[in-house]
């Protein structure tokens, strides 16, 4: 029996223990992870989403792991990603629901086998799709999303989530996670674009600039953040609520991380009006000082832009996915824009010396 057949059998066994055993199953487009999703259609045209998340990725990080152990354990432990863990998705969804937010309902789950049956928010309700089709006002959607973030960041950050026998710790986005993810920029962009070269001296300059940015984050206040908060993972529900997806990697981080993910989107251009409205709404709702927040947004936005450029370069060079090249001009432009802030001068000096191509790119 091959692996696919074994997985099919496990899926059928899981569904047989629910009310959806006889439902029609249609696989949806694959996302960038190892998870797969299928829409189930049952009686009376009721639908649900099956999340199929096999345990094929390196393990997630436990609170007890040292930095050395995390390095050995692999990417997920290093960067504190939950990967395909069903327990992370289920427990964080439970927490969000208790705090008044709108993740999908969880109908059934099996953490050991890697399956969850969840509420179907419906097709084409994502902010990104609604904006593309002209079915919703971009400025209004971004204003709503920012207000949601302000409400979320005001909540006390949980340390451990518990649901029955399942437990999931809320870890901290720390220096190691920032170092290894930001290093993707110098590890992979030179392999994609020969205009950026690396040698021992350039690498030493990079280390200084990177660590300077990370040191700045140590004085920023922390909040519970969703980490992947952007227009592909936000849905406008029929009752006007904002549905949340892809939150299993939530942790203790910075308000500016979620706002950078929202307003400096890696996959779509956000209009200046929508970005300004989001930032102003967040400041009004949270009471944060504008200058301090914009400094955090520049520092965290720079770290995030470096990381994403590295990810997109790796996807093209290592994984043979040239379509990610279409996202590079915008991401490099976002990096160049963040680098204008005086607090990130050390990194701006590095990029100007080692990768001036960043400043030559326009979205």
Buried (B, 14 or more C-beta within 10 A) or exposed (E): EEEEEEBEEBBEEBBEEBBBEEBEEEEEEEEEEBBBBBBBBBEEEEBBBBBBBBBEBEBBBEEEBEBEEBEEBBEBBBBBBBBBBBBBBBBBBBBBBEEEBBBBEBBBBBBEBBBBBBBBBEEEBBBBBBBBEEEBEBBEBBBBBBBBBBBBBEBEBBEEBEBEEBEBBBBBBBBBBBBBBBBBBBBBBBBBBEEBEBEEEBEEBBBEBBBBBBEBBEEBEBBBBBBBBBBBBBBBEEEEBBBBBBBBBBBBBBBBBBBBBBBBBBBBEBEEEBBBBBBEBBBEBBEBEEEEBBBBBBBBBBBBBBBBBBBBBBBBBEEEEEEBEEBBEBBBBBBBBBBEBEBBEBBBBBBEEBBEBBBEBEE
